[in-house]
Amino acid sequence: MKHERSEGGRGDTKDGLAWFPTDSVLATDRGFAPFFKQYARNQDAFFQDYAEAHRRLSEVGAKWVVPGGIMVPEFDKSKL
């Protein structure tokens, strides 16, 4: 699975998808690549596996709501 980068697009591909260095690792890691490829071919398989994992984590007490919510602090855009 290879996405072509758009001209000058920071992390974007020609098909409009964001593609970051971490995505490349998922696609090439020997342990995870088979799952990456399977889910790329079959989105329904991803959602079925995700639903099952979410259910199992919920059954053992995982908390999905963070008290106070998730906050992203302001940052100095001039440093970009």
HTML snippet that shows the backbone in 3Dmol.js (N, CA, C, O; Angstrom):
<script src="https://3Dmol.org/build/3Dmol-min.js"></script>
<div id="view" style="width:600px;height:400px;position:relative"></div>
<script>
const pdb = `
ATOM      1  N   MET A   1       0.840  -1.167   0.000  1.00  0.00           N
ATOM      2  CA  MET A   1       0.000   0.000   0.000  1.00  0.00           C
ATOM      3  C   MET A   1       0.882   1.225   0.000  1.00  0.00           C
ATOM      4  O   MET A   1       1.669   1.427   0.925  1.00  0.00           O
ATOM      5  N   LYS A   2       0.759   2.048  -1.033  1.00  0.00           N
ATOM      6  CA  LYS A   2       1.592   3.236  -1.134  1.00  0.00           C
ATOM      7  C   LYS A   2       0.727   4.399  -1.568  1.00  0.00           C
ATOM      8  O   LYS A   2      -0.051   4.295  -2.516  1.00  0.00           O
ATOM      9  N   HIS A   3       0.873   5.510  -0.859  1.00  0.00           N
ATOM     10  CA  HIS A   3       0.173   6.736  -1.235  1.00  0.00           C
ATOM     11  C   HIS A   3       1.194   7.707  -1.792  1.00  0.00           C
ATOM     12  O   HIS A   3       2.262   7.899  -1.210  1.00  0.00           O
ATOM     13  N   GLU A   4       0.868   8.313  -2.910  1.00  0.00           N
ATOM     14  CA  GLU A   4       1.777   9.307  -3.485  1.00  0.00           C
ATOM     15  C   GLU A   4       1.540  10.644  -2.805  1.00  0.00           C
ATOM     16  O   GLU A   4       0.398  11.060  -2.611  1.00  0.00           O
ATOM     17  N   ARG A   5       2.618  11.310  -2.448  1.00  0.00           N
ATOM     18  CA  ARG A   5       2.509  12.617  -1.806  1.00  0.00           C
ATOM     19  C   ARG A   5       2.136  13.678  -2.846  1.00  0.00           C
ATOM     20  O   ARG A   5       2.590  13.639  -3.990  1.00  0.00           O
ATOM     21  N   SER A   6       1.299  14.624  -2.416  1.00  0.00           N
ATOM     22  CA  SER A   6       0.947  15.723  -3.307  1.00  0.00           C
ATOM     23  C   SER A   6       2.101  16.710  -3.381  1.00  0.00           C
ATOM     24  O   SER A   6       2.967  16.723  -2.506  1.00  0.00           O
ATOM     25  N   GLU A   7       2.117  17.520  -4.400  1.00  0.00           N
ATOM     26  CA  GLU A   7       3.181  18.505  -4.571  1.00  0.00           C
ATOM     27  C   GLU A   7       3.110  19.519  -3.434  1.00  0.00           C
ATOM     28  O   GLU A   7       2.124  20.247  -3.314  1.00  0.00           O
ATOM     29  N   GLY A   8       4.132  19.572  -2.609  1.00  0.00           N
ATOM     30  CA  GLY A   8       4.205  20.558  -1.547  1.00  0.00           C
ATOM     31  C   GLY A   8       3.265  20.318  -0.387  1.00  0.00           C
ATOM     32  O   GLY A   8       3.256  21.103   0.561  1.00  0.00           O
ATOM     33  N   GLY A   9       2.479  19.267  -0.430  1.00  0.00           N
ATOM     34  CA  GLY A   9       1.530  19.007   0.652  1.00  0.00           C
ATOM     35  C   GLY A   9       2.224  18.419   1.861  1.00  0.00           C
ATOM     36  O   GLY A   9       2.859  17.369   1.765  1.00  0.00           O
ATOM     37  N   ARG A  10       2.113  19.072   2.977  1.00  0.00           N
ATOM     38  CA  ARG A  10       2.765  18.595   4.200  1.00  0.00           C
ATOM     39  C   ARG A  10       1.975  17.433   4.769  1.00  0.00           C
ATOM     40  O   ARG A  10       1.000  17.641   5.491  1.00  0.00           O
ATOM     41  N   GLY A  11       2.382  16.220   4.455  1.00  0.00           N
ATOM     42  CA  GLY A  11       1.712  15.054   4.988  1.00  0.00           C
ATOM     43  C   GLY A  11       0.462  14.648   4.241  1.00  0.00           C
ATOM     44  O   GLY A  11      -0.236  13.731   4.674  1.00  0.00           O
ATOM     45  N   ASP A  12       0.156  15.305   3.125  1.00  0.00           N
ATOM     46  CA  ASP A  12      -1.026  14.940   2.367  1.00  0.00           C
ATOM     47  C   ASP A  12      -0.648  14.054   1.186  1.00  0.00           C
ATOM     48  O   ASP A  12       0.493  14.075   0.723  1.00  0.00           O
ATOM     49  N   THR A  13      -1.602  13.287   0.709  1.00  0.00           N
ATOM     50  CA  THR A  13      -1.389  12.448  -0.460  1.00  0.00           C
ATOM     51  C   THR A  13      -2.212  12.998  -1.615  1.00  0.00           C
ATOM     52  O   THR A  13      -3.077  13.852  -1.423  1.00  0.00           O
ATOM     53  N   LYS A  14      -1.940  12.509  -2.797  1.00  0.00           N
ATOM     54  CA  LYS A  14      -2.680  12.982  -3.970  1.00  0.00           C
ATOM     55  C   LYS A  14      -4.168  12.675  -3.874  1.00  0.00           C
ATOM     56  O   LYS A  14      -4.987  13.358  -4.488  1.00  0.00           O
ATOM     57  N   ASP A  15      -4.523  11.635  -3.096  1.00  0.00           N
ATOM     58  CA  ASP A  15      -5.939  11.319  -2.953  1.00  0.00           C
ATOM     59  C   ASP A  15      -6.594  12.100  -1.810  1.00  0.00           C
ATOM     60  O   ASP A  15      -7.735  11.823  -1.442  1.00  0.00           O
ATOM     61  N   GLY A  16      -5.863  13.087  -1.245  1.00  0.00           N
ATOM     62  CA  GLY A  16      -6.435  13.967  -0.241  1.00  0.00           C
ATOM     63  C   GLY A  16      -6.361  13.458   1.183  1.00  0.00           C
ATOM     64  O   GLY A  16      -6.880  14.107   2.092  1.00  0.00           O
ATOM     65  N   LEU A  17      -5.737  12.322   1.403  1.00  0.00           N
ATOM     66  CA  LEU A  17      -5.621  11.773   2.748  1.00  0.00           C
ATOM     67  C   LEU A  17      -4.374  12.310   3.430  1.00  0.00           C
ATOM     68  O   LEU A  17      -3.353  12.540   2.783  1.00  0.00           O
ATOM     69  N   ALA A  18      -4.461  12.508   4.732  1.00  0.00           N
ATOM     70  CA  ALA A  18      -3.268  12.885   5.492  1.00  0.00           C
ATOM     71  C   ALA A  18      -2.405  11.640   5.660  1.00  0.00           C
ATOM     72  O   ALA A  18      -2.929  10.557   5.918  1.00  0.00           O
ATOM     73  N   TRP A  19      -1.109  11.780   5.521  1.00  0.00           N
ATOM     74  CA  TRP A  19      -0.172  10.650   5.642  1.00  0.00           C
ATOM     75  C   TRP A  19       1.043  11.144   6.404  1.00  0.00           C
ATOM     76  O   TRP A  19       1.815  11.958   5.896  1.00  0.00           O
ATOM     77  N   PHE A  20       1.212  10.651   7.623  1.00  0.00           N
ATOM     78  CA  PHE A  20       2.266  11.100   8.515  1.00  0.00           C
ATOM     79  C   PHE A  20       3.311  10.013   8.692  1.00  0.00           C
ATOM     80  O   PHE A  20       3.056   8.860   8.344  1.00  0.00           O
ATOM     81  N   PRO A  21       4.499  10.352   9.230  1.00  0.00           N
ATOM     82  CA  PRO A  21       5.533   9.331   9.453  1.00  0.00           C
ATOM     83  C   PRO A  21       5.019   8.156  10.292  1.00  0.00           C
ATOM     84  O   PRO A  21       5.410   7.011  10.063  1.00  0.00           O
ATOM     85  N   THR A  22       4.152   8.438  11.251  1.00  0.00           N
ATOM     86  CA  THR A  22       3.604   7.342  12.063  1.00  0.00           C
ATOM     87  C   THR A  22       2.750   6.402  11.227  1.00  0.00           C
ATOM     88  O   THR A  22       2.696   5.204  11.505  1.00  0.00           O
ATOM     89  N   ASP A  23       2.082   6.931  10.203  1.00  0.00           N
ATOM     90  CA  ASP A  23       1.289   6.080   9.312  1.00  0.00           C
ATOM     91  C   ASP A  23       2.198   5.138   8.528  1.00  0.00           C
ATOM     92  O   ASP A  23       1.862   3.974   8.313  1.00  0.00           O
ATOM     93  N   SER A  24       3.344   5.649   8.106  1.00  0.00           N
ATOM     94  CA  SER A  24       4.290   4.813   7.362  1.00  0.00           C
ATOM     95  C   SER A  24       4.770   3.644   8.207  1.00  0.00           C
ATOM     96  O   SER A  24       4.952   2.537   7.701  1.00  0.00           O
ATOM     97  N   VAL A  25       4.974   3.895   9.496  1.00  0.00           N
ATOM     98  CA  VAL A  25       5.409   2.819  10.386  1.00  0.00           C
ATOM     99  C   VAL A  25       4.326   1.746  10.476  1.00  0.00           C
ATOM    100  O   VAL A  25       4.632   0.554  10.437  1.00  0.00           O
ATOM    101  N   LEU A  26       3.075   2.155  10.597  1.00  0.00           N
ATOM    102  CA  LEU A  26       1.983   1.175  10.670  1.00  0.00           C
ATOM    103  C   LEU A  26       1.932   0.310   9.412  1.00  0.00           C
ATOM    104  O   LEU A  26       1.635  -0.883   9.473  1.00  0.00           O
ATOM    105  N   ALA A  27       2.224   0.926   8.284  1.00  0.00           N
ATOM    106  CA  ALA A  27       2.157   0.208   7.015  1.00  0.00           C
ATOM    107  C   ALA A  27       3.338  -0.722   6.791  1.00  0.00           C
ATOM    108  O   ALA A  27       3.239  -1.658   5.997  1.00  0.00           O
ATOM    109  N   THR A  28       4.460  -0.483   7.478  1.00  0.00           N
ATOM    110  CA  THR A  28       5.665  -1.268   7.201  1.00  0.00           C
ATOM    111  C   THR A  28       6.123  -2.159   8.355  1.00  0.00           C
ATOM    112  O   THR A  28       6.961  -3.038   8.154  1.00  0.00           O
ATOM    113  N   ASP A  29       5.592  -1.949   9.551  1.00  0.00           N
ATOM    114  CA  ASP A  29       5.979  -2.774  10.698  1.00  0.00           C
ATOM    115  C   ASP A  29       5.546  -4.217  10.466  1.00  0.00           C
ATOM    116  O   ASP A  29       4.384  -4.481  10.160  1.00  0.00           O
ATOM    117  N   ARG A  30       6.498  -5.162  10.616  1.00  0.00           N
ATOM    118  CA  ARG A  30       6.184  -6.574  10.333  1.00  0.00           C
ATOM    119  C   ARG A  30       5.029  -7.104  11.174  1.00  0.00           C
ATOM    120  O   ARG A  30       4.252  -7.935  10.705  1.00  0.00           O
ATOM    121  N   GLY A  31       4.909  -6.629  12.411  1.00  0.00           N
ATOM    122  CA  GLY A  31       3.849  -7.120  13.280  1.00  0.00           C
ATOM    123  C   GLY A  31       2.495  -6.514  12.989  1.00  0.00           C
ATOM    124  O   GLY A  31       1.471  -7.179  13.140  1.00  0.00           O
ATOM    125  N   PHE A  32       2.478  -5.249  12.570  1.00  0.00           N
ATOM    126  CA  PHE A  32       1.195  -4.571  12.373  1.00  0.00           C
ATOM    127  C   PHE A  32       0.765  -4.484  10.917  1.00  0.00           C
ATOM    128  O   PHE A  32      -0.427  -4.357  10.637  1.00  0.00           O
ATOM    129  N   ALA A  33       1.709  -4.549   9.985  1.00  0.00           N
ATOM    130  CA  ALA A  33       1.388  -4.379   8.561  1.00  0.00           C
ATOM    131  C   ALA A  33       0.252  -5.284   8.068  1.00  0.00           C
ATOM    132  O   ALA A  33      -0.576  -4.826   7.281  1.00  0.00           O
ATOM    133  N   PRO A  34       0.179  -6.566   8.506  1.00  0.00           N
ATOM    134  CA  PRO A  34      -0.942  -7.389   8.032  1.00  0.00           C
ATOM    135  C   PRO A  34      -2.308  -6.814   8.416  1.00  0.00           C
ATOM    136  O   PRO A  34      -3.259  -6.887   7.637  1.00  0.00           O
ATOM    137  N   PHE A  35      -2.400  -6.242   9.625  1.00  0.00           N
ATOM    138  CA  PHE A  35      -3.662  -5.625  10.053  1.00  0.00           C
ATOM    139  C   PHE A  35      -3.925  -4.351   9.262  1.00  0.00           C
ATOM    140  O   PHE A  35      -5.052  -4.093   8.839  1.00  0.00           O
ATOM    141  N   PHE A  36      -2.879  -3.559   9.066  1.00  0.00           N
ATOM    142  CA  PHE A  36      -3.000  -2.323   8.298  1.00  0.00           C
ATOM    143  C   PHE A  36      -3.557  -2.625   6.900  1.00  0.00           C
ATOM    144  O   PHE A  36      -4.482  -1.962   6.431  1.00  0.00           O
ATOM    145  N   LYS A  37      -2.991  -3.613   6.264  1.00  0.00           N
ATOM    146  CA  LYS A  37      -3.425  -3.968   4.909  1.00  0.00           C
ATOM    147  C   LYS A  37      -4.838  -4.526   4.908  1.00  0.00           C
ATOM    148  O   LYS A  37      -5.632  -4.203   4.025  1.00  0.00           O
ATOM    149  N   GLN A  38      -5.161  -5.367   5.896  1.00  0.00           N
ATOM    150  CA  GLN A  38      -6.511  -5.933   5.987  1.00  0.00           C
ATOM    151  C   GLN A  38      -7.546  -4.820   6.155  1.00  0.00           C
ATOM    152  O   GLN A  38      -8.569  -4.802   5.470  1.00  0.00           O
ATOM    153  N   TYR A  39      -7.267  -3.890   7.077  1.00  0.00           N
ATOM    154  CA  TYR A  39      -8.231  -2.823   7.329  1.00  0.00           C
ATOM    155  C   TYR A  39      -8.305  -1.843   6.160  1.00  0.00           C
ATOM    156  O   TYR A  39      -9.352  -1.237   5.935  1.00  0.00           O
ATOM    157  N   ALA A  40      -7.209  -1.676   5.411  1.00  0.00           N
ATOM    158  CA  ALA A  40      -7.243  -0.824   4.221  1.00  0.00           C
ATOM    159  C   ALA A  40      -8.156  -1.432   3.158  1.00  0.00           C
ATOM    160  O   ALA A  40      -8.850  -0.714   2.439  1.00  0.00           O
ATOM    161  N   ARG A  41      -8.149  -2.747   3.068  1.00  0.00           N
ATOM    162  CA  ARG A  41      -8.991  -3.444   2.082  1.00  0.00           C
ATOM    163  C   ARG A  41     -10.443  -3.557   2.541  1.00  0.00           C
ATOM    164  O   ARG A  41     -11.359  -3.574   1.718  1.00  0.00           O
ATOM    165  N   ASN A  42     -10.652  -3.635   3.871  1.00  0.00           N
ATOM    166  CA  ASN A  42     -11.983  -3.943   4.381  1.00  0.00           C
ATOM    167  C   ASN A  42     -12.281  -3.109   5.620  1.00  0.00           C
ATOM    168  O   ASN A  42     -11.976  -3.519   6.741  1.00  0.00           O
ATOM    169  N   GLN A  43     -12.875  -1.948   5.417  1.00  0.00           N
ATOM    170  CA  GLN A  43     -13.185  -1.049   6.523  1.00  0.00           C
ATOM    171  C   GLN A  43     -14.173  -1.688   7.498  1.00  0.00           C
ATOM    172  O   GLN A  43     -14.104  -1.431   8.700  1.00  0.00           O
ATOM    173  N   ASP A  44     -15.078  -2.506   7.005  1.00  0.00           N
ATOM    174  CA  ASP A  44     -16.027  -3.191   7.894  1.00  0.00           C
ATOM    175  C   ASP A  44     -15.297  -4.080   8.892  1.00  0.00           C
ATOM    176  O   ASP A  44     -15.712  -4.174  10.047  1.00  0.00           O
ATOM    177  N   ALA A  45     -14.223  -4.729   8.471  1.00  0.00           N
ATOM    178  CA  ALA A  45     -13.434  -5.572   9.379  1.00  0.00           C
ATOM    179  C   ALA A  45     -12.837  -4.717  10.491  1.00  0.00           C
ATOM    180  O   ALA A  45     -12.819  -5.130  11.651  1.00  0.00           O
ATOM    181  N   PHE A  46     -12.347  -3.522  10.143  1.00  0.00           N
ATOM    182  CA  PHE A  46     -11.801  -2.627  11.163  1.00  0.00           C
ATOM    183  C   PHE A  46     -12.867  -2.286  12.193  1.00  0.00           C
ATOM    184  O   PHE A  46     -12.630  -2.401  13.395  1.00  0.00           O
ATOM    185  N   PHE A  47     -14.041  -1.867  11.729  1.00  0.00           N
ATOM    186  CA  PHE A  47     -15.085  -1.448  12.668  1.00  0.00           C
ATOM    187  C   PHE A  47     -15.593  -2.620  13.504  1.00  0.00           C
ATOM    188  O   PHE A  47     -15.933  -2.430  14.672  1.00  0.00           O
ATOM    189  N   GLN A  48     -15.652  -3.809  12.945  1.00  0.00           N
ATOM    190  CA  GLN A  48     -16.044  -4.986  13.729  1.00  0.00           C
ATOM    191  C   GLN A  48     -15.009  -5.276  14.807  1.00  0.00           C
ATOM    192  O   GLN A  48     -15.368  -5.523  15.958  1.00  0.00           O
ATOM    193  N   ASP A  49     -13.739  -5.249  14.452  1.00  0.00           N
ATOM    194  CA  ASP A  49     -12.680  -5.513  15.433  1.00  0.00           C
ATOM    195  C   ASP A  49     -12.634  -4.415  16.494  1.00  0.00           C
ATOM    196  O   ASP A  49     -12.433  -4.695  17.675  1.00  0.00           O
ATOM    197  N   TYR A  50     -12.821  -3.160  16.067  1.00  0.00           N
ATOM    198  CA  TYR A  50     -12.813  -2.058  17.024  1.00  0.00           C
ATOM    199  C   TYR A  50     -13.971  -2.202  18.009  1.00  0.00           C
ATOM    200  O   TYR A  50     -13.782  -2.041  19.215  1.00  0.00           O
ATOM    201  N   ALA A  51     -15.163  -2.504  17.508  1.00  0.00           N
ATOM    202  CA  ALA A  51     -16.331  -2.656  18.380  1.00  0.00           C
ATOM    203  C   ALA A  51     -16.100  -3.763  19.410  1.00  0.00           C
ATOM    204  O   ALA A  51     -16.448  -3.608  20.581  1.00  0.00           O
ATOM    205  N   GLU A  52     -15.521  -4.864  18.977  1.00  0.00           N
ATOM    206  CA  GLU A  52     -15.236  -5.970  19.895  1.00  0.00           C
ATOM    207  C   GLU A  52     -14.206  -5.556  20.947  1.00  0.00           C
ATOM    208  O   GLU A  52     -14.378  -5.861  22.128  1.00  0.00           O
ATOM    209  N   ALA A  53     -13.148  -4.871  20.539  1.00  0.00           N
ATOM    210  CA  ALA A  53     -12.127  -4.422  21.483  1.00  0.00           C
ATOM    211  C   ALA A  53     -12.717  -3.416  22.472  1.00  0.00           C
ATOM    212  O   ALA A  53     -12.427  -3.473  23.667  1.00  0.00           O
ATOM    213  N   HIS A  54     -13.535  -2.506  21.978  1.00  0.00           N
ATOM    214  CA  HIS A  54     -14.175  -1.500  22.839  1.00  0.00           C
ATOM    215  C   HIS A  54     -15.088  -2.189  23.857  1.00  0.00           C
ATOM    216  O   HIS A  54     -15.086  -1.837  25.037  1.00  0.00           O
ATOM    217  N   ARG A  55     -15.860  -3.160  23.399  1.00  0.00           N
ATOM    218  CA  ARG A  55     -16.756  -3.903  24.295  1.00  0.00           C
ATOM    219  C   ARG A  55     -15.958  -4.590  25.394  1.00  0.00           C
ATOM    220  O   ARG A  55     -16.301  -4.493  26.572  1.00  0.00           O
ATOM    221  N   ARG A  56     -14.896  -5.282  25.004  1.00  0.00           N
ATOM    222  CA  ARG A  56     -14.103  -6.025  25.988  1.00  0.00           C
ATOM    223  C   ARG A  56     -13.439  -5.088  26.993  1.00  0.00           C
ATOM    224  O   ARG A  56     -13.406  -5.385  28.187  1.00  0.00           O
ATOM    225  N   LEU A  57     -12.913  -3.963  26.524  1.00  0.00           N
ATOM    226  CA  LEU A  57     -12.304  -3.003  27.437  1.00  0.00           C
ATOM    227  C   LEU A  57     -13.344  -2.414  28.391  1.00  0.00           C
ATOM    228  O   LEU A  57     -13.061  -2.208  29.571  1.00  0.00           O
ATOM    229  N   SER A  58     -14.542  -2.145  27.881  1.00  0.00           N
ATOM    230  CA  SER A  58     -15.615  -1.625  28.731  1.00  0.00           C
ATOM    231  C   SER A  58     -15.994  -2.623  29.816  1.00  0.00           C
ATOM    232  O   SER A  58     -16.264  -2.240  30.954  1.00  0.00           O
ATOM    233  N   GLU A  59     -16.012  -3.898  29.462  1.00  0.00           N
ATOM    234  CA  GLU A  59     -16.383  -4.935  30.425  1.00  0.00           C
ATOM    235  C   GLU A  59     -15.382  -5.065  31.568  1.00  0.00           C
ATOM    236  O   GLU A  59     -15.743  -5.517  32.654  1.00  0.00           O
ATOM    237  N   VAL A  60     -14.130  -4.673  31.337  1.00  0.00           N
ATOM    238  CA  VAL A  60     -13.128  -4.770  32.399  1.00  0.00           C
ATOM    239  C   VAL A  60     -12.899  -3.418  33.086  1.00  0.00           C
ATOM    240  O   VAL A  60     -11.953  -3.256  33.858  1.00  0.00           O
ATOM    241  N   GLY A  61     -13.781  -2.446  32.792  1.00  0.00           N
ATOM    242  CA  GLY A  61     -13.761  -1.201  33.541  1.00  0.00           C
ATOM    243  C   GLY A  61     -13.046  -0.025  32.916  1.00  0.00           C
ATOM    244  O   GLY A  61     -12.792   0.963  33.606  1.00  0.00           O
ATOM    245  N   ALA A  62     -12.707  -0.089  31.628  1.00  0.00           N
ATOM    246  CA  ALA A  62     -12.064   1.060  30.979  1.00  0.00           C
ATOM    247  C   ALA A  62     -13.006   2.253  31.015  1.00  0.00           C
ATOM    248  O   ALA A  62     -14.213   2.103  30.826  1.00  0.00           O
ATOM    249  N   LYS A  63     -12.460   3.423  31.253  1.00  0.00           N
ATOM    250  CA  LYS A  63     -13.237   4.667  31.297  1.00  0.00           C
ATOM    251  C   LYS A  63     -13.008   5.441  30.007  1.00  0.00           C
ATOM    252  O   LYS A  63     -11.865   5.650  29.602  1.00  0.00           O
ATOM    253  N   TRP A  64     -14.077   5.865  29.367  1.00  0.00           N
ATOM    254  CA  TRP A  64     -13.971   6.541  28.078  1.00  0.00           C
ATOM    255  C   TRP A  64     -14.163   8.050  28.202  1.00  0.00           C
ATOM    256  O   TRP A  64     -13.971   8.782  27.231  1.00  0.00           O
ATOM    257  N   VAL A  65     -14.538   8.516  29.382  1.00  0.00           N
ATOM    258  CA  VAL A  65     -14.747   9.939  29.578  1.00  0.00           C
ATOM    259  C   VAL A  65     -13.730  10.437  30.596  1.00  0.00           C
ATOM    260  O   VAL A  65     -13.619   9.895  31.696  1.00  0.00           O
ATOM    261  N   VAL A  66     -12.999  11.461  30.223  1.00  0.00           N
ATOM    262  CA  VAL A  66     -11.998  12.040  31.105  1.00  0.00           C
ATOM    263  C   VAL A  66     -12.662  13.195  31.862  1.00  0.00           C
ATOM    264  O   VAL A  66     -13.188  14.114  31.235  1.00  0.00           O
ATOM    265  N   PRO A  67     -12.646  13.161  33.210  1.00  0.00           N
ATOM    266  CA  PRO A  67     -13.231  14.275  33.959  1.00  0.00           C
ATOM    267  C   PRO A  67     -12.607  15.598  33.527  1.00  0.00           C
ATOM    268  O   PRO A  67     -11.383  15.721  33.491  1.00  0.00           O
ATOM    269  N   GLY A  68     -13.422  16.573  33.203  1.00  0.00           N
ATOM    270  CA  GLY A  68     -12.915  17.869  32.764  1.00  0.00           C
ATOM    271  C   GLY A  68     -12.628  17.926  31.270  1.00  0.00           C
ATOM    272  O   GLY A  68     -12.345  18.998  30.734  1.00  0.00           O
ATOM    273  N   GLY A  69     -12.696  16.789  30.595  1.00  0.00           N
ATOM    274  CA  GLY A  69     -12.455  16.753  29.155  1.00  0.00           C
ATOM    275  C   GLY A  69     -10.985  16.820  28.803  1.00  0.00           C
ATOM    276  O   GLY A  69     -10.127  16.936  29.678  1.00  0.00           O
ATOM    277  N   ILE A  70     -10.708  16.746  27.538  1.00  0.00           N
ATOM    278  CA  ILE A  70      -9.327  16.825  27.036  1.00  0.00           C
ATOM    279  C   ILE A  70      -9.115  18.233  26.515  1.00  0.00           C
ATOM    280  O   ILE A  70      -9.881  18.721  25.684  1.00  0.00           O
ATOM    281  N   MET A  71      -8.085  18.876  27.001  1.00  0.00           N
ATOM    282  CA  MET A  71      -7.814  20.256  26.621  1.00  0.00           C
ATOM    283  C   MET A  71      -6.489  20.314  25.864  1.00  0.00           C
ATOM    284  O   MET A  71      -5.532  19.621  26.209  1.00  0.00           O
ATOM    285  N   VAL A  72      -6.450  21.137  24.847  1.00  0.00           N
ATOM    286  CA  VAL A  72      -5.220  21.381  24.106  1.00  0.00           C
ATOM    287  C   VAL A  72      -4.797  22.804  24.434  1.00  0.00           C
ATOM    288  O   VAL A  72      -5.527  23.752  24.142  1.00  0.00           O
ATOM    289  N   PRO A  73      -3.613  22.963  25.043  1.00  0.00           N
ATOM    290  CA  PRO A  73      -3.187  24.318  25.415  1.00  0.00           C
ATOM    291  C   PRO A  73      -2.897  25.171  24.184  1.00  0.00           C
ATOM    292  O   PRO A  73      -2.567  24.654  23.116  1.00  0.00           O
ATOM    293  N   GLU A  74      -3.024  26.465  24.350  1.00  0.00           N
ATOM    294  CA  GLU A  74      -2.681  27.396  23.272  1.00  0.00           C
ATOM    295  C   GLU A  74      -1.201  27.282  22.970  1.00  0.00           C
ATOM    296  O   GLU A  74      -0.418  26.952  23.860  1.00  0.00           O
ATOM    297  N   PHE A  75      -0.802  27.546  21.745  1.00  0.00           N
ATOM    298  CA  PHE A  75       0.606  27.511  21.407  1.00  0.00           C
ATOM    299  C   PHE A  75       0.931  28.718  20.528  1.00  0.00           C
ATOM    300  O   PHE A  75       0.050  29.320  19.914  1.00  0.00           O
ATOM    301  N   ASP A  76       2.192  29.043  20.487  1.00  0.00           N
ATOM    302  CA  ASP A  76       2.679  30.172  19.730  1.00  0.00           C
ATOM    303  C   ASP A  76       2.818  29.779  18.254  1.00  0.00           C
ATOM    304  O   ASP A  76       3.774  29.096  17.886  1.00  0.00           O
ATOM    305  N   LYS A  77       1.884  30.199  17.417  1.00  0.00           N
ATOM    306  CA  LYS A  77       1.882  29.827  15.997  1.00  0.00           C
ATOM    307  C   LYS A  77       3.091  30.395  15.249  1.00  0.00           C
ATOM    308  O   LYS A  77       3.453  29.887  14.187  1.00  0.00           O
ATOM    309  N   SER A  78       3.709  31.429  15.784  1.00  0.00           N
ATOM    310  CA  SER A  78       4.856  32.012  15.098  1.00  0.00           C
ATOM    311  C   SER A  78       6.047  31.053  15.097  1.00  0.00           C
ATOM    312  O   SER A  78       6.992  31.254  14.334  1.00  0.00           O
ATOM    313  N   LYS A  79       6.018  30.008  15.944  1.00  0.00           N
ATOM    314  CA  LYS A  79       7.116  29.045  15.999  1.00  0.00           C
ATOM    315  C   LYS A  79       6.970  27.921  14.975  1.00  0.00           C
ATOM    316  O   LYS A  79       7.821  27.035  14.891  1.00  0.00           O
ATOM    317  N   LEU A  80       5.893  27.963  14.202  1.00  0.00           N
ATOM    318  CA  LEU A  80       5.681  26.926  13.175  1.00  0.00           C
ATOM    319  C   LEU A  80       6.583  27.115  12.005  1.00  0.00           C
ATOM    320  O   LEU A  80       6.535  26.333  11.056  1.00  0.00           O
TER     321      LEU A  80
END
`;
const viewer = $3Dmol.createViewer("view");
viewer.addModel(pdb, "pdb");
viewer.setStyle({}, {cartoon: {color: "spectrum"}});
viewer.zoomTo();
viewer.render();
</script>
